[in-house]
Amino acid sequence: MAIIKQFDKRSGITYVYDSKSYYDKEKKCSRAKRTLIGKLDPETGEIIPTDGRNKGAKSQKPAVSPELDKDKHIRELEDEVRQLRLQIRALQKELERINGSMM
């Protein structure tokens, strides 16, 4: 398992993928399977989880007024929890793959 960062020149967004290598017996070479984890926030460097579908402007969060700083902080913490759960899930899958290959 490896974390791959790929910059899209058209949109200016850096996407983060979980890359897993495997051997393709038909083509007789190693290949990689990538799974989208999310986007890289250019300001903070954190991974923002995404479901992989282009939702456009509909997915944009509405502007938060200053009196709702508490709600904003809660949303940021929820996003961090989602990000950590994605990382845990990816690590669990990798551990299962490693344990399965040892048998």
N, C-alpha and C positions, 0 to 999 in steps of 0.2 A: 504494500500500500504506500502510495506517495501522494502528496498534495501538490497539484500543478496549478500555476497561475498563468492565465492566458489573457493578453491585452487585445481588445477589439478596437482597431483603429477607427472604424466607422462611427461607433457610438462613444468611444473613449472610456469604456467600462472594462475593468479587469475582472474576469470570471475565475472562480476557484473550483477545481475538479479533484475528485478522488480517483486516482489512476491505479488500476490493478493489472499487473502483467500476467500473461499466461502463454503457454506454448500451443500453437496451432499445428496440429498433426498433418492436416491437409496441405497447408502451404509450407510446412517444415520450417517455421520461423517463429520467433516470439512476437506477440501482439500485446496491445494494451486496451483495456476497457475503461472508459472514463465515465464517471457519474458526477453530474453537476451538484455542487454543494451550495454555492451562492455567489454573490458579488463581493468584491473587495471595496470597502469604504476608503476613498483616497485620503480623507482627513485623519481618520483614526487608525486605519490599517486593519480594522476588524472585518470579519466575514459576515455579510448580511445574508441570512438564509433565503433561498428562493425555491419555488416549486418547479422551475424550469420552463414555465409557459410564459409567453410574452403577453402580458395583460395591458401594457401601454399605460396611459394616464390614469386608468381606473385603479391601478394598484398604488398610486401615489397617496401618501397620508395627507390629510388636510393640515393646514398650518395651525400650530398650537399657540393660543394666546398666552401672554406672560403669567397670568394667574393659574395656569394649568401646568406649572413646572412639575408638580408632584405627579400628575398623570403621565407627563412625558417621561419622567424618571422611571415610573413603573413600566411603561412600554419598552424603554431601553433595557431594563432588567429582564423583561419577558423575552425580548429578542435575544439577549445573551443566553438565557436558559435554553431557548430553541437551538441556538448555535451549538451550545455544549451538548445537547441531546443528539444532534446530528453527528458531532464528533464521536460521541460514545457509541452510537449505532455503527458508524463506520469502523471503529476499532473493534467492536464485538464481531462484526462480519469478518474482519481480517483475522481475528483470533480463531474463529470457527474454521476459516479456510486453512489456517496453519495447522490446527489440531486435526482436521480432516485429512490433510496431506501426510501427516506423520503416521497414520494408521495403516 
